[in-house]
Amino acid sequence: MTIFGKNQDGWTGFGILGAILSSVIGALSFAGLMRLIPAEASVATPWVLVSLFILPLTYCVQLLFKIFDLKELSGLSRNEKRRLKRIINGKTRQLFIAIIYYVLSAVLVVTLLFFSSDNQDLVKYIIVFIGGLLGVSIFSMVLIFMEMKELTDFKATIKQRTDDKKNQRAALKRLNHK
């Protein structure tokens, strides 16, 4: 989690553009898949698809707890703690939005497919819409994994800095005692 150099506590243009593009790619992919399904085939609620919306939820919650652990990180100056608190608040807000998105997407998929199962033309549009939702979910999982890596790198950097300071103090103490 880099404190310096980029916006850490809000939405970025890359994130919004990526979500839109992944939604379009997902929708187009599912539209292509719909051509492979015969028109007379009945569509039951695809629970595997629903679970794909719930799967990112587990990683999101895991990242949320790791971010909460940052509040107890030692080796930071008062200024760094203040900036980190702002970043943590922004990240937790984004993760709560993602959690709501995953849950609502899963509920929406079940509801739409349940109530439209009799209308095959409507099901085709719903499947394309679900593809768009799934594209955003997959993209957001990539972002979550990137955040986890960044968080691990940040903790390692702070630990290394703390260890370096400790070694420097020990070396100065040895020099002063001679």
N, C-alpha and C positions, 0 to 999 in steps of 0.2 A: 504494500500500500504506500505509494509515493506521496509524500506530503507536498513536496515542491514541484512546480512545473506544469500541473494540469488541474482542471476542474475535477475535484473528487466527490463533490457533494450534490451534484445535480445531473440532469440529463445532458448528454452530449449530442452533437449533430451526427456523429458516427453511430451512436446507439439508436437514434430515431431512424436514420437512413437504413441501418442494418435491419431493424425490425420491419420496416416497410418492404424492403427487398426480400427478406426471408418470408414474409407473408405472401408476397406475389409468387415467389418460387414455389412455396408450399401449395398455394391454390392451383397454380398451373400444373404441378406434379399430380395432384389429386384429380384435376380435370382430365389429364392424360390417362390416369388409372380408370376413370369412369368409362372411358371408351372400351376398356377390356371387359367390363362387367356387362353381361347380357341385359337388355332392357326389361325382360320379364323376371329377372332375379329379385327375390325379396331381400330386403336389407334389415337385419336385426341389429340391435345395439352392439357395436363392436367394442367389447370390453377391453380388448387389447389397446385400442385407440384411446379409450378413456384412461387407462393406466399410464399411457404415454404423457398425459397431461398431469398426472399425479406424481410421476417419477421425479420431475425437476423440483417438486415441492420438498422432497427430502434433502436434496443438495442445498436448496435455498435456506431451509431451517438450520442445517449444519453450518453454513456460512454465517448466518445470523448469530449463532452462539459464538463462533470464532471472533466475530467483530465485537460482540459484547465483552469478550475476554481482553480486548485491547485496552479497555478502560483501566485494567489492573497492571498494565505494562509499566515496568520501571525503566529508568535510564533516560527519561525524557525531561527536557527543560520545561518550565512553566509555559513558555510560549508555544512549544511543540505540543504540549498537552491541550492547550486551548485550541489550536488548529486541528488537532486530532479529534477532539470532541465534536467539532463542527462537521468533520468528514464522517465520523461515526453516525451522527444524526442523519446526514444525507444518505448514507449507505443503508441504514436501517429503514428509512422511509422508502427507498427504492425496493428493498427486499420485501417489505410488507405489501407494496403494490404488486410485486411479482407473485407473492403467495396468494393474494386475492385473485389475480389473473388466472393462476393455475386452477384454483378451486372453481371459480366461475366458469372457466372454459370447460372443465370436466362436467359440471352440472348442465351447462348449455348444450353440450354434445349429446348427453343422455336425453335431455328434454326434447331437443329438436328432432332427434331420430325416433324417439318414442311417438311423438305426436304427428310425424309426417310419414310414418312407415307405410301408409296406404296410398300415398301419392308419389309415384315413381319419379315424375318430373321434378317435384319439389325436393326429393331426396338427392337428386343429382346436384342441385344448387347448394344444398346443405353440405354435401360431401366436399365440394370445392371450398366452401366457407371453412369447414373443419380443417382442410388442408392449409389454409391461410393461418388459422389459429395454431396449428401444429408447427408451422414454419417459424412463427414467433417464439413458441416454446423451445424449439431446438436452438434457435439463435440465443435466447436468453440463457439456456444451459451453458452454451459456450462462454457467454459473458460471466456466468457464475464461476465456471472453472478458471477463467482468467483472473477473476477477483481472488479466488482461493490461492492461486499461485502468487499473486501480488502480495497478499496478506502474509503468506509464509516467507517470502523474500524480505518483506518489511520487518517482520519479527527477527529474522536472522541478522539483518543489518543492525538493528538496535542491540541485539545480544552481542554481536561482534564489537560494536562501539563501546558497550559497557565493559566487556572483557579487556579491550584495549586501554580504556581509562584506568581500570583496576591494575593492569600490568604496569602502566606508566607511573601510577602512584607508588606501587611497590618498588619500582626501579629508583624513583626519586627518594624514597624512604631509605633504601640501601645506600644510596650515594650520600645522603645527609648523615648517616651513622658512621661513615668512614672517616 
